């Protein structure tokens, strides 16, 4: 019984240490490509992000992202008249989890996107090299859909 208790305490301590060791904040930038109907009205965008990652185990990490992405509008021509639309700035706040083996990871987040006023599921795939986190993210639901690549430097 003592061996089981010692093993359980050692496992809890190891998970707590791994959790602390894997925690971090980061700053990043993204490029975004609108798709579908959203892509008919807006050009590629770019943005900045604040990223948080909290390791639960060596394989599982809680993730959070607060970001801003701006999209330029396409000009619409009707006859001989060209009308320029308005650019939009989309703020997002998402949270979820990532599961990683070595540098490769798959994850999912859920969050809110302003301006388009939608909640969305955001599947992600990424790689982590030392303090650099590269992620491909997809805003997958609602009328405004886009694919983005985010690079973040983790502290």
N, C-alpha and C positions, 0 to 999 in steps of 0.2 A: 504494500500500500504506500509506503514511503517513496518507492521508486516512481510510482505513478504520479504522486503529488509533485515530486521534484521535476519529472518530465513535463508535466502540465505547466508548472511555473516557468521552466526554461523555454517552452514553446511560446507562452504569452510574452515573455521578455524579448524573445527573438522577433516576434511579430511587431511588438511595440518599437523595437530598435529599427526594424526594416521600414516601418511606417514613418518614423521620424526621418530616416535617412533618405527616403524617397519624396519627401515633401518639398515643394518649391513654387516660387512665383516666377513668371516670365513675361517678357514683352515680345510682341511679334508683329509681323506684317503679312498681308494676304493680297493675292490677286484673285478676282472672281469673274466667272463667265456665266452670264444669265442664259437660261435655256427656255424652250417652249415659248408661250405667248409673252412671257416677261422679256425674253431675248428679242422679241420683235420690236419692243419699245425702248430697250436700254442696251447700251454698249458695255463692254467689259469694265469692271470696277476694281478698286483697290481699297485697302483699309489698314487699320491698326488694331491690335488686340492686347488685352491683359489676360494672362493664362495662369491658372492655379492647378497644381497636381498634388494629390495626397496619396501616397502609397498605403494600401491596406495590407498587401502581402507582396512578395517579390513579383508576382504575376498580375495582380489586380491593383488598379489605381483609380481613385475618384478624380474627376476632371471638372473644371469650371472655366468659362470663357466669357469675357465682357469685351465686346468689340464694336467697331464702327466701320462700315463699308459704304463708299459712295459710288453711285452708278451714273454715268452720263446718258442723257436721253438721245434717242435717234431723231433726226429731222424728218418730218413727214411732208411730202410734196403732193399738193392737190392742184392739178392743172399747172399753172405757171407760178403758183404761190407755195413757198416753203415755210412751214411752221416749225419752230424749234420748241421741243417740249422742255419740261423742267427736270433738272437733275434731282436725284433723291439721295438722302443720307439715311442709311438703315443702321440703327443701333440694335445690338443683340445681347442677350444674357442667356447662357446655356449651362447645363450641368449634366453630368452622366458618369460613365465608367469606361475604362480602357483595360483590355487584357493583352498582355505582351509576353512574347517568348523571344529572348535575346533582344535585338533592336526593333523587331517588327511587332506592331500592335494593331488590334481592331477594337473599335469602341462605338458607343452610341451616346448621344446627348439629346436632351429635350430643352427647348427654350423659346423665348418670345423675341419677335423681330418687329421693331417699331416701323413706322411709315407704311409698311405693308400690312401691319396690324395682324400678325399671324403667330400662332404657336406652331412649332415644327419639330419633327423628328430629324436628327442630324447624325447619320451614320458617318464614321470616320475610319480611315486607315492611315497608319503612319509609321515613322521610324525615328528612333532616338539615338543620337550619337553624342555621348558625353553631355554637354549642356545645350545642344541644338535639338529641337523637336520639329520634325517635318510632318505635316498632316495634310491629307486630302480629305475635304469635308463636302458634304452634299446637303443643302437645305432641301429636304425631300417632300414636304407637304405644302398644301395651299396653292394659291395662284402664282405666286412669285417664287420661282425655283432657280437655284444657281449652284454651280460647282465652284469650289475655291481651294486654293493651295495656300496653306499657312506655314510660315517658318517662324519659330519662336526661340529666343535665347532664354534659358532657364537659369535662375540665380541659385 
